[in-house]
């Protein structure tokens, strides 16, 4: 039981929040109305804060792994570079062996991967100027 109302479904919850605050029994009670307003404000605050707080709480146990990934950036970038080069060599080898042109979708995906890798490798030198442009 919440504030004398039973919350059976969302419609009941909406009626609780948006119901005009009227005193029962004829004697006005500003303290009771304040309790209704405070409860509604608390429910609204909780529904706004929870989506921001929950991911931080969920990721807290993994902060060591996240810190390790930050330090592993050069190794991961080198691996990505090797994988993209190997993929282009494999596509070239298979095209030569089969005497067929690679599918357009394969070329598009590989071009996107190559551009993204280039951006990732150049990002440390581009970051300061990009932030300066964004900040005006």
N, C-alpha and C positions, 0 to 999 in steps of 0.2 A: 504494500500500500504506500503510495507516494502522494503526499499532500491531500489525503482523503480521496484520491482518485485511483482506480485500478487501471493500469496500463495494459490493455489486452492486445492492442495492435497499434500500428502507426497512426491510424486515424485518432485513436484515443490520445496518443502522445501529442499530436498536432492540436487537438482540442485543449489539452492541458496547457500548452504553451500560448496559444492564441485566444484562449477563453477570456472574456472580460473578467477582471478581478472584482468580484462582488462579495460582500460579507454575507454570511448566512445568519438568519435569525434576527435581523433588524438592527443590531448594534454594530457600528462601523469599527473595524479593527485595522488601523494602518500597519500594525506590526505583522499581521497575517498577510496583508497584501505585499508587504516588503519581502516576506519569506517566499511568496510565489515568484516575485520578480528575481530574487536572488537564486532560486533554484533554476529558473529558466535560463538565467545568465550563465550559471555553472554548467548546465547541460550544453549550451551553445559553445562556451569556451572549450569544454572538453572535446567536442566534435571538431573544433578548429585546430586545437593543439595536437591531438593524437596523431593525425597523419604526418606531422613533422617530427614528432618525438619518437614514434615507433621505429622508423628505419635506423635512426641513430642508436637506439637501444639494441636493435637486432644485429647491427654490425659491430658493436663494441667488442664481442669476444674475438673478432677477426682482425683487430687493429695491428697485431704483429705481422700477419700475412700481408696486410695492405702496406705496411711500412717496408716489408721486404720487397714487394713489387715495385715500390718507388726506387729502391736501390738497384733493382734488376733491370732497369730501363735499357742500358746499353746492350746487355746480353739479349734481351727480348727483341730489340731493334735489329741486332745482327742476325738473329734467327729468322726474323721476318724477311729480311733482305735475302738471305739464302733460300728461303722457301719460294719467294716470288721469282728469283732467278731460275731456280730449279723448275718451277712450273712453266716459265716461258721456254726453257730448253726442252722440256718434255713435250710441250705443244708443237714446237718446231720439229722435234724428232719424229713424233707421230704423223705430222703432216707430210714430212719427207718420205717416211716408210710407207704410208698408205697412198701417197700421191694424191692427197685430197686437201682441200682448203678447210681449216678449222671452222666450226660453227660460229656464226656471228655472235651468239649469246656468250660463247666461251671467250671470244676476243673482247667483248664489252666488259665482262666480269673481270678479266685480267687487266684491262686498261684502268678500270676503277680501282682495283687492288694496287696497281702500280702508282697511280696518282695519290691514293691515300697513304701508301708507304712513303712516297716522296715528301708529302706534306708532314708526316710524322717525323721523318729524318731531318727536315729543314725547320721544324717548329722551334727548337731552341734559339735559332738565329732570327726567326720571324716574330717570336712572341712579344718582345718589347715594342716593336713598331705596330703590331696589330692592336695591342692594348692601348697604345697612344692614339691610334686612329679612332678606336671605339670610345675613348674618354673625351675625345675632341681636342 
